[in-house]
Amino acid sequence: MWDQVKRKLKSSKAFTLAEMLLAVLILLMVTAIVAAGIPVAKNAYEKVVLSSNAEVLLSTTISTLRNELGTARDVEVLPTTAAGTRVTYYNPSRSAYASIYLSEDAKKEIMFQRYYKKDDLSKEYAPVPLVSSKTATADLYVTYASVSYADGVLTFSNLSVNRASGTTGLALRGSLSIRVISE
C-alpha cells in the first residue's frame, strides 16, 4: 500500500490550469450565492422575532387588562381625553381608584394611573404605561380604537401592537371583552 502512495506522489500527473480555474470559479459562485442569501435570512429572522415580540406584548397587555379590570367596581367610561375615552374604576385589591386611557402623545399607548379619591384625578401616582417599557421590547406599544361599557362588560375594540418607528398592526385583536365580576 505504501508503494502505491509513493508512486502517486512521484507521478507527474496533476490538475491542469483549466481544471484549477474551473474549481475556483465554482467556489466563487457558491460563495456569492451564500453571501447574497445572508441578508435575506437576517431580514426574515428579524421579522419573525418582531412578530413574536408583538404577539407576546399583546398577550401581556390582555392579561394585565383582565387582571386589573376583572375585579373592578364603579366602572365608568368617560370621553375626557383628546386621545379618546378614559376608563375609571375602583380596584378593591388595591383599595384605590384608577384609570386606563390612551396617552395624548404621538404613540397613543395605553396608560394606567392610580389615585385615591373618586372624583380627583390628582397625580398621587404619575401615569405610567399599562405594560412596562421593559416588557415592550423593540419600541413596541399597544393601543385601542375605543372602549365601551354595558351590562357589566368592558369592551376594548381593535387592540393593536404598533412600533414607534411607524409600523402599525404588528399584532391585532378585534375586540376584548372583560366581564367585571365585582359589580
N, C-alpha and C positions, 0 to 999 in steps of 0.2 A: 504494500500500500504506500509506503514512504517513497518507493521508487516512482510510482505514478505521480505523486505530488511534486517530486523533484523535476520530473520530465515536464510537467505543466508549467512550472515556474521558469524553467530554462527555455521554454518554447518561445519562439519569436512572434507567434500569433497574438494579436491584441485587437482592441477596438479600433475601427477606422475613425478618422476625423469626422466623417459624416454621421456615423453612429453616435459619437460623443455629442455632437451639436444637436442631433435629434433628441437625445436624452435630456440635455439641458433645456431645450425648447419645451418639451413636455413638462418638465419640472416647473418652469416659469409659468406655463399656462395653468397648471394646477394651483400654484401659489396665488396667482392673480384671481382665480375663481374663489378660492377660500378667503382672500383678503377682501373681496367685494361683498362677500356674504356676512362678514363680521358686523358691519354697521346695521344691516338689516336685522340680524339676530338680536343685536343690542336694543334697537328700537322696539322690536316685538316684545322683548323681555320687559322693557320699561313700561310699555302699555299694559301688559298683564299685571305687573306689580301695582301700577297706578289704579287699575280697575279693582284689584283685590283690596287695596287700601281704602278705596271709596266704598266698597261693599261693607267692609269692617266698620268704617266710620258711620255709615247709615244704620247698621245694625246696633252699634253702640248708642247712637242718638235715640233710636226707637226704644231700646231698653231703658235708657235714662228717662225719657219722657214717661214711659209706663210706670217706672218706679216712683217718679216724682208725683205724677198725677193720679196714680191708681188709688191713693188713699185721700185725695183732696176733698175738701168741703168748701162751701161758699164759693163755688166757681162762678166767675163772670168773664165774659168776653167783651172787651172794650176796644172800640176803634180809636185809640188815643194817640198812636204814634204816626208819624209821617210815613213810616215804612209799612204800616198795616195794623193788625189787631194785637192786643195785649191780653193774655190770659192771666187773671189774678185768682188766687185761691188761698185757702188756709191748709197748711200741712200739719196734721196733728202729731206726726212723728218728730217734727222739728219744733213744734209749738210756735210756729211763726207763719206769717203770711209771705207769699212770694208771687212773683210774676214771671212769665215767659213771654218773650216778644222778639221781634226782628230788630237788629241793630239798625241805626239810621245811617251808617257809613255805606260805602260802596259795596261791601261784601253782603250786607243784609243777612248776617248769620244769626242763628237762634241764640238769644241771650237769656240769662237767668239772674234774678235779683231777689234777695230776701229782705224783708222788713217786718216790723212788729206791730204796727197799728194798721187796721183795715184800710182806712182812707188816707193813709200817709205813706207816700212812696219816698220817704226820706232815704237818704243814702247811708243807712247804718251799715249796709254791706254794699260795696260797689258792684255794679253789674259785671258779670263775667260770662264768657261763652258757656253754653249749656254743657258742651263737651270740651274738656281742656285742650289747650293747644298741643300738649304732649301726645294726646290721643289722635288729634287731627294732623296727621303727617302730610308732608309734601304740599303745604299751603292749601289744604282742602278744608271746606266748611260746608255745613248743611243749612238749607233754607227751606221755607214752605211758601205756598201761594196764599193760603188763607186758613183760618181756623173757625170752627163753629161749635156751638154747644146746644144740645137739645135732648131732653128726656134722659139726663144723666150720662150722656155720651159726648165726649170731646172728639171732634174730627179734624185732623190736620190734612189738608189736601196738597197734593203734589210736593211731597218731600223730595228734595234732590240734593245731591252732592256736587258742588262746584269747586273750581280751582281759582285761586286769587289771580292767576295769570290769564284768566278769561275763559277757560274751558268750562262748559256747563253740562249738566246732565250726565255726569260720570256714573252715577248710580241713582235710580229713581224708585219711588214708591208712590203709587197713585193716591192713596189715602191711608191714614192711620186712625183708627177709632179706638178710643180708650174709655172704657166704662168706669165712671167714678164710683167707687164702692161705698164711700162714706157719706153719701148724700142724706 
